[in-house]
Amino acid sequence: MPELSPIRVAFLLFPNVTQLDLTGPAQVLSRLGNVTIDLVAREMAPVPTDAGFALLPTATFATAVQPDILCIPGGFGVNDAMEDEATLAWVKQVAGDATWVTSVCTGALLLGAAGLLKGYRATTHWASHHHLAAFGAIPVKERVVFDRDRVTGGGVTAGIDFGLALTAAIRGEAHARLVQLSLEYDPAPPFDSGSPERADDATIARYQALAARGAPDRDARTVAAAQAIDAAGES
């Protein structure tokens, strides 16, 4: 077997991130072979996730090595992250030299706020999908969307599919199939309620109420972030 070329992956880590948006694809991409994974945050302190436990950064914006793959996870904390100048500056800087610029779930909103989805096909969590167009993206309702060097995954668990699809693009389908088998990724959910097209109205309403409590001003703040990009372009 030929030696695999080295790959470095950087995941942005911010408070109130949805940990599975990060840990799902990180587990898959860790099996690319000859890979280094960094969790990059503003500082080295533990970062709280929405699951009630913290993740430890491996690097800061100042110390992180330029990655080949930049991945932005989502979560309710995206609202604050996409308004943070230091975060946006790091994302823009790293994206400029990355081979792949990617996101999972509402991480796409942060890519959009950084001006990195304009003119690109993209997806995100179903409840935030309507925001993509405001950032100049072309919304696509698919689980994983490739458009040139941009790769976006849908909500949360789509990060595993995203990781496998990206693995196939980089190392080939045979390697991706091996990774899938090694993880026994053979989903058979106990309920058919994983998308708004199949969930009942009561379940959708309960989720929307939960999301409104978790990010009560997401709509207004996302619109403001999109308007900030337009204003910067006109200045």
Disulfide bonds with the S-S distance in Angstrom:
none
